[in-house]
């Protein structure tokens, strides 16, 4: 049976990953934090250009998968990380607004397999036992959003899912509730 990508449910694991990326890569920290704080698919995060975020309060995109328009505010944490990341990149070379926000060593747009590798590597180093994938950030956003607000309808709208059931299954809530009921039921 194929194992599905999971959200990172433990906030201590999220903090450990943030601290790891803080020490090792501002770029990877920003990608990770972007995913956790916006719920965007990794393809949409990697599709961002500098002009989409530099000095912006809102990000406006057309989702790559659904082709739907999406607008959302940048929280203060993301604004600070974006500013720090761009300042560091400007030390190496001048930036133009139409270039990719996230690039690799060859100054080419980062791809999803590169994100998978750095996420997977960090989780292994930190002994975080979650089935990691590029959707882990999006699912983690959804899981913690749901836990905080208990508003599946709003989360469904954020994710552009067609039903609440799909959203709950996507973030692993269905399985959590099944596991909880089994563990707390005895005859």
C-alpha positions as CSV (number, residue, x, y, z in Angstrom):
1,X,0.0,0.0,0.0
2,X,1.3,3.4,-1.0
3,X,2.1,5.6,2.0
4,X,0.5,9.1,1.9
5,X,2.4,12.2,2.7
6,X,1.5,13.4,6.2
7,X,1.3,16.8,7.9
8,X,3.8,17.6,10.7
9,X,1.5,17.4,13.7
10,X,4.0,18.2,16.4
11,X,4.7,21.9,16.8
12,X,8.1,21.1,18.4
13,X,9.1,19.3,15.2
14,X,8.1,22.4,13.2
15,X,10.2,24.6,15.5
16,X,13.2,22.2,15.2
17,X,12.9,22.3,11.4
18,X,12.7,26.1,11.4
19,X,15.8,26.3,13.7
20,X,17.7,23.9,11.4
21,X,16.9,25.9,8.3
22,X,17.7,29.2,10.1
23,X,21.2,27.9,10.7
24,X,21.7,26.3,7.2
25,X,19.7,28.2,4.6
26,X,17.5,31.3,4.5
27,X,16.1,30.2,1.2
28,X,15.0,26.8,2.6
29,X,13.6,28.5,5.7
30,X,11.6,30.9,3.6
31,X,10.2,28.1,1.4
32,X,9.3,26.0,4.5
33,X,7.7,28.9,6.3
34,X,5.9,30.0,3.2
35,X,4.3,26.6,2.8
36,X,3.4,26.4,6.5
37,X,1.9,29.9,6.6
38,X,0.0,30.0,3.3
39,X,-1.1,26.5,2.4
40,X,0.1,27.0,-1.1
41,X,1.2,24.0,-3.2
42,X,4.9,23.8,-3.6
43,X,4.5,24.3,-7.4
44,X,2.9,27.7,-6.6
45,X,5.6,28.7,-4.1
46,X,8.3,27.8,-6.6
47,X,6.5,29.7,-9.3
48,X,6.7,33.0,-7.4
49,X,8.9,35.8,-8.7
50,X,10.5,38.5,-6.7
51,X,7.9,41.0,-7.8
52,X,5.1,38.8,-6.3
53,X,6.4,39.4,-2.7
54,X,8.9,42.2,-2.5
55,X,7.4,45.1,-0.5
56,X,3.9,43.5,-0.8
57,X,1.2,43.0,1.8
58,X,-0.7,40.6,-0.4
59,X,0.3,37.9,-2.8
60,X,-1.8,37.5,-5.9
61,X,-1.3,34.4,-8.1
62,X,-3.0,32.1,-10.5
63,X,-2.7,28.6,-9.1
64,X,-0.7,26.3,-11.4
65,X,-2.9,23.3,-10.9
66,X,-6.4,24.8,-10.8
67,X,-5.7,28.0,-12.8
68,X,-7.8,29.8,-10.2
69,X,-7.0,33.3,-9.0
70,X,-5.8,33.4,-5.4
71,X,-5.1,36.4,-3.2
72,X,-3.9,36.3,0.4
73,X,-2.1,38.5,2.9
74,X,1.5,38.0,4.0
75,X,1.8,37.7,7.7
76,X,4.6,39.6,9.6
77,X,6.7,36.5,9.9
78,X,6.8,36.0,6.2
79,X,7.5,39.7,5.5
80,X,10.5,39.6,7.7
81,X,11.9,36.4,6.2
82,X,11.3,37.7,2.7
83,X,13.2,40.9,3.4
84,X,16.1,39.0,5.0
85,X,16.3,36.5,2.2
86,X,16.3,39.2,-0.5
87,X,18.9,41.2,1.3
88,X,21.1,38.2,1.5
89,X,20.6,37.5,-2.2
90,X,21.4,41.1,-3.1
91,X,24.9,40.6,-1.6
92,X,25.8,38.2,-4.3
93,X,24.2,40.0,-7.3
94,X,21.7,42.6,-8.2
95,X,18.1,41.4,-8.4
96,X,15.5,42.1,-11.0
97,X,11.8,41.9,-10.0
98,X,10.9,39.5,-12.8
99,X,13.4,36.7,-11.7
100,X,12.4,33.7,-9.7
101,X,12.2,34.1,-6.0
102,X,13.7,30.7,-5.3
103,X,16.7,29.7,-7.2
104,X,19.4,27.0,-7.0
105,X,23.2,27.2,-7.4
106,X,23.0,27.7,-11.2
107,X,20.5,30.7,-10.7
108,X,17.7,28.6,-12.2
109,X,14.2,28.3,-10.7
110,X,14.2,25.6,-7.9
111,X,12.1,22.5,-8.7
112,X,10.0,20.3,-6.4
113,X,12.5,17.5,-6.3
114,X,15.1,19.9,-4.8
115,X,12.5,20.9,-2.1
116,X,11.7,17.3,-1.4
117,X,15.4,16.5,-0.9
118,X,16.1,19.3,1.5
119,X,12.9,18.7,3.5
120,X,13.6,14.9,3.6
121,X,17.2,15.4,4.6
122,X,16.4,17.8,7.4
123,X,13.7,15.5,8.8
124,X,16.2,12.6,8.8
125,X,18.9,14.6,10.5
126,X,16.4,15.7,13.2
127,X,14.8,12.2,13.5
128,X,11.3,13.5,12.6
129,X,9.4,10.4,11.7
130,X,6.7,11.7,9.3
131,X,6.2,10.5,5.8
132,X,7.6,13.6,4.1
133,X,6.8,15.0,0.7
134,X,6.4,18.4,-0.9
135,X,2.8,18.5,0.2
136,X,3.9,18.1,3.9
137,X,4.0,21.9,4.3
138,X,0.5,22.4,2.7
139,X,-0.9,19.6,4.8
140,X,0.7,20.9,8.0
141,X,-0.8,24.3,7.3
142,X,-4.2,22.7,6.9
143,X,-3.9,20.4,10.0
144,X,-2.9,23.3,12.3
145,X,-5.4,25.7,10.8
146,X,-8.2,23.2,11.4
147,X,-6.9,22.5,15.0
148,X,-6.9,26.2,15.8
149,X,-10.1,27.4,14.1
150,X,-12.2,24.1,13.6
151,X,-13.5,25.8,10.4
152,X,-13.4,23.1,7.7
153,X,-15.6,25.2,5.4
154,X,-13.0,28.1,5.3
155,X,-10.1,25.6,5.0
156,X,-11.9,23.9,2.1
157,X,-12.2,27.3,0.4
158,X,-8.5,28.1,1.0
159,X,-7.5,24.8,-0.5
160,X,-10.1,25.0,-3.3
161,X,-11.4,21.5,-2.5
162,X,-14.8,20.4,-3.7
163,X,-16.0,19.0,-0.3
164,X,-15.2,19.2,3.4
165,X,-14.7,15.4,3.4
166,X,-11.8,15.8,0.9
167,X,-10.3,18.5,3.0
168,X,-10.4,16.5,6.3
169,X,-9.0,13.4,4.6
170,X,-6.3,15.5,3.0
171,X,-5.0,16.9,6.3
172,X,-5.3,13.5,8.1
173,X,-8.1,14.5,10.5
174,X,-10.3,11.5,9.5
175,X,-7.5,9.1,10.4
176,X,-6.7,10.9,13.6
177,X,-10.3,10.7,14.7
178,X,-10.5,7.0,13.8
179,X,-7.3,6.2,15.7
180,X,-8.5,8.2,18.7
181,X,-11.9,6.4,18.8
182,X,-10.2,3.0,18.6
183,X,-7.7,3.8,21.3
184,X,-10.4,5.2,23.6
185,X,-13.0,2.5,23.1
186,X,-13.1,-0.7,25.2
187,X,-15.8,-3.2,25.9
